[in-house]
């Protein structure tokens, strides 16, 4: 909302915007990998919720192991994003 307000105070008009279906289709095709990645992370985090119902000690160990493994995933993610 604030972005739209700033946009209009700069002399632009939101009513002149039009939908470009071709551009939308292209953006969806380009973002397919991000969508798959987001779903994979979501599914990956569900196991932490399920383990929370089992045993608090084992769930704690698992959570720490997952956090440590995420640190190892951090560097390749940055390299892949920069390329």
C-alpha positions as CSV (number, residue, x, y, z in Angstrom):
1,X,0.0,0.0,0.0
2,X,2.8,2.4,0.9
3,X,4.6,1.7,-2.4
4,X,1.4,2.5,-4.4
5,X,1.1,5.8,-2.4
6,X,4.7,6.8,-3.1
7,X,4.2,5.7,-6.8
8,X,1.2,8.1,-7.1
9,X,2.9,11.0,-5.3
10,X,5.7,10.8,-7.9
11,X,3.1,11.7,-10.6
12,X,2.3,8.3,-11.8
13,X,-1.2,6.8,-12.2
14,X,-2.1,3.3,-11.2
15,X,-5.2,3.3,-13.3
16,X,-3.1,3.3,-16.5
17,X,-1.6,-0.1,-15.6
18,X,-2.6,-3.0,-17.9
19,X,-2.2,-6.7,-17.5
20,X,0.3,-8.3,-19.9
21,X,-0.6,-12.0,-20.1
22,X,2.5,-12.8,-22.2
23,X,4.8,-11.2,-19.6
24,X,2.9,-13.1,-16.8
25,X,3.3,-16.4,-18.6
26,X,7.0,-15.7,-19.1
27,X,7.5,-14.8,-15.4
28,X,5.7,-18.0,-14.3
29,X,8.0,-20.1,-16.6
30,X,11.1,-18.4,-15.2
31,X,10.0,-18.8,-11.6
32,X,9.2,-22.5,-11.8
33,X,12.4,-23.5,-10.1
34,X,11.7,-21.1,-7.2
35,X,8.2,-22.5,-6.8
36,X,9.6,-26.1,-6.6
37,X,12.3,-25.0,-4.2
38,X,9.8,-23.3,-1.9
39,X,7.6,-26.4,-1.9
40,X,10.6,-28.6,-1.1
41,X,11.6,-26.3,1.9
42,X,8.0,-26.4,3.1
43,X,7.9,-30.2,3.0
44,X,11.4,-30.3,4.6
45,X,10.1,-28.3,7.6
46,X,7.1,-30.5,8.2
47,X,9.2,-33.2,9.7
48,X,10.2,-30.9,12.5
49,X,6.6,-30.4,13.4
50,X,5.9,-34.2,13.3
51,X,8.9,-34.9,15.5
52,X,7.7,-32.4,18.0
53,X,4.9,-34.8,18.9
54,X,7.3,-37.8,19.6
55,X,10.0,-37.0,22.1
56,X,11.4,-33.6,23.1
57,X,15.0,-34.8,23.5
58,X,15.1,-36.6,20.1
59,X,13.3,-33.7,18.5
60,X,16.0,-31.3,20.0
61,X,18.8,-33.4,18.6
62,X,17.2,-33.6,15.2
63,X,16.6,-29.8,15.2
64,X,20.3,-29.1,16.0
65,X,21.4,-31.6,13.3
66,X,19.1,-29.9,10.7
67,X,20.4,-26.5,11.6
68,X,24.0,-27.6,11.2
69,X,23.2,-29.2,7.9
70,X,21.5,-26.0,6.7
71,X,24.8,-24.2,7.3
72,X,26.5,-26.5,4.8
73,X,23.7,-25.7,2.3
74,X,24.2,-21.9,2.7
75,X,27.4,-21.5,0.7
76,X,26.3,-23.5,-2.4
77,X,23.1,-21.5,-2.4
78,X,24.9,-18.2,-2.5
79,X,27.2,-19.4,-5.2
80,X,24.3,-20.7,-7.3
81,X,22.4,-17.4,-6.8
82,X,25.3,-15.3,-7.8
83,X,25.9,-17.3,-11.0
